Amino acid sequence: MARAPNIPARLVARARQGESEAQNLLLRRLEPVLRAFFFKRLGDVPEIDDLVQNTLLRVHTGLPDLKDDARLKAFAMKAALFELQDFYRGRYHGREQLFDPEQPPPVADDPGESEPRLDLEQALQALTPHARRILELRAYGYRYQEIARMLSTTEAAVKMQVKRAFEKMRQLLPGWSKKS
């Protein structure tokens, strides 16, 4: 494991006060320690960069909660442990499904068929830009909580937007009904 960086308590205090230069230096010094922590436990997996970045983000956002500047390393390692637990729980594997893959929405391949063709692009344009953005983020695999944090809203509001967007899509897209 990488040797613990010598981070003076006064640097931590400056970072906690919001000094961006101190925050950058602090996070740069923690990065190799966190990288070694994850490498030792997981080996050379592609997710290490994500794990390190997410841990650094946790440390950065949690700095105001740090009570003792001398305990920064313990604080950072606890954040790394939480990220590792998320990794083991599957946060970094696969994406949440937006629909049941066993029953995807029907699409008519031939425009001459009697069943109307689904025009997804046109239906998406009927949604608000905010709702389209949320659906796009869901399609990229982001979870409701992550989307809420990105858009500075609540998880419940994101879920409601998705529900309303799907209801509107069902109205606009013939043949796309609720799962039974």
Secondary structure, DSSP 8 states (H G I E B T S, - for coil): --------HHHHHHHHTT-HHHHHHHHHHHHHHHHHHHHHHH-S-TTHHHHHHHHHHHHHHHGGG-S-GGGHHHHHHHHHHHHHHHHHTTTTSS---SS-TTS-----S-TTSSS----HHHHHHTS-HHHHHHHHHHHTT--HHHHHHHTTS-HHHHHHHHHHHHHHHHHHSTT-----
